[in-house]
Amino acid sequence: MDATKVIIDTVDRFKQRRTAPLVLELDLTEGLTDGSPPADPLSAVLAMRKTSLTDVLAGLKRARKDDRVKALIVKIGGQPLGLAIVQELRQAVIHFRASGKLTVAFAETFGELGGGTVPYYLGSAFERVYLQPSGDVGLTGVAMEQRFLRGALGKLGVEYQIGQRHEYKTAANTFTQDHMTEAHRESMSRITESITEQVVAGIAEGRGLEPARVRELIDQGPFIGAEAVEAGLVDRLAYRDEVYDEVKEAVGDNTLLLYVGRYAKALSAKKLPHPGEQTVALVRGNGPIRLGRSGRSPLGGGGAMGSDTICAALRAARRDDNVKAVVFRVDSPGGSYTASDAIWREVVLTRKAGKPIVISMGDLAASGGYMVSMAADVIVAQPGTLTGSIGVFGGKAVIGGLLEKIGVSSETVGEGANSGMLSPTNAFSEAQWARVNAWLDRVYDDFVNKVAEGRGLSRERAHELAKGRVWTGADALEGGLVDELGGLEDALALARKKAGLPVDAPVRVYPKLSPLERLRPAESSEDKAAAMARVRLEAWGPIAHLAGELGLPSYGPLMLPGSWTIR
């Protein structure tokens, strides 16, 4: 009898899981992943436990039409999310909310006294916002800080010889200035202004407040929990158990909880492309751009976009007869000029082959990240995406003075007038500096000419939009550097439409390799296995963010300067 009861109970639970109403959950405590699948088996296994942005977007899109799904609860944690990713999530939540389903945001704190503007901006998209009684709302506005190393370097005896094209390409300013130049301040001021406009508009709409009132509240923040409730920023102070009890009371006690990622994976497992089915290829390019294969550090700190990997993936998608369109997801601050140019060429060839290619920009698609994007049929960015930075810088640090101070002498033996040109011991000669400037002019002219060609602009207009200036996606749209505002789902919908595919045509990540293909070496550069990333120690590994904060040089001359974080 006991065994029979166990079997009956198990069957009943199974039936309930298949038929009971659902409340979807999303825990953002550890953030989201928005990159290519890891190459090494260990990282791949660990990544399976992390929620991906792609799964969340796909799950929420499907859930809008699923009668079983009654509500969505999102826990907003302290792990920083990029502004563009937050805007993708807000967009998905707003669409889900418009379907008539309950949306609830819960946070233990939005910033704990300060630094919570972007997390709260995400929370404001929900119908109900709950805050733990001990929490705060760190709605303090938008600030961008730039550090300058010239004074410290001078004391050490280090001098930087760096050229830049043009005045808005401010990476060199970190080393050569002790304050913001007029162009530097103008660019950063407009970025903070544009982002503030977006945040204010979003909070005002989500909370039913006037924009002027939201600006007043930003000037008054941060808020203690009770003050946030009084100001209308939060609906109620409550602990997690109280929040979940209220949701169950609203939608029914017999509902089941299910993570959005698990919900999406269960659906995708049922919707794998059939052999011969027409699909959209999704190629991901994340991190600084370099020559060679993409890679990630086993120590953390993100990965890099290798030109060999991305080019092979685009070739594989282009030559697959079942692929009718390509979406290239770009999230990169730039890097190597030649690597960016190689990827640009594959984008051009994909377009010439008659396959529509749509760019979906993430948090960053600047400098080299813009170069790999600009030849596509359509560029889609979020309003808060940082893009543009069409410019170049190059040079070297001269540490001869430092070596002399610490008693280190150096001698060079070489053949050729410029054989020691890149040595950090001595400054460039006049002739060598002329060669550096010739190279900078060549790179900048090539970049701007390709922008003009790809975006259908005059050379003069492209130059005005370039000069190394960074734009938000909203401002880039006005200038013609991007075509539409939106996220990955919008880019996929555009690709399907341009290719004449059904609105639910499947998406396939490229390169899609079997376990056996992942293990075997590539037969040639045309083999799709050549698009495999590799595990390697990246330039700064887990201290990449700190390196950016210090202005340390990284991957190449087409690089967004410093570390860009909007909190």
Secondary structure, DSSP 8 states (H G I E B T S, - for coil): -HHHHHHHHHHHHHHHHHHS-EEEEEE-TT--B-S---SSHHHHHHHTTS-BHHHHHHHHHHHTT-TTEEEEEEE--SS---HHHHHHHHHHHHHHHHTT-EEEEEES-BSTTSS-HHHHHHHTTSSEEEE-TT-EE------------HHHHHHHT-EEEEEEESTT-GGGHHHH-SS--HHHHHHHHHHHHHHHHHHHHHHHHHHT--HHHHHHHHHH-SEEHHHHHHTTS-SEE--HHHHHHHHHHHH-TT-EEEEHHHHHHHHHHHT---TT--EEEEEEEESSEESS--EE-TTSS-EEEEHHHHHHHHHHHHH-TTEEEEEEEEEE-EE-HHHHHHHHHHHHHHHHTT--EEEEEEEEEETHHHHTTTTSSEEEE-TT-EEE---EEEEEEE-HHHHHHTT-------SSTTTTTT-SSS---HHHHHHHHHHHHHHHHHHHHHHHHHHT--HHHHHHH-TT-EEEHHHHHHHTS-SEE--HHHHHHHHHHHHT--TT--EEESS---HHHHHS--SSTTSGGGG--EE---SSGGGHHHHHHTT---S-SEE--S-----
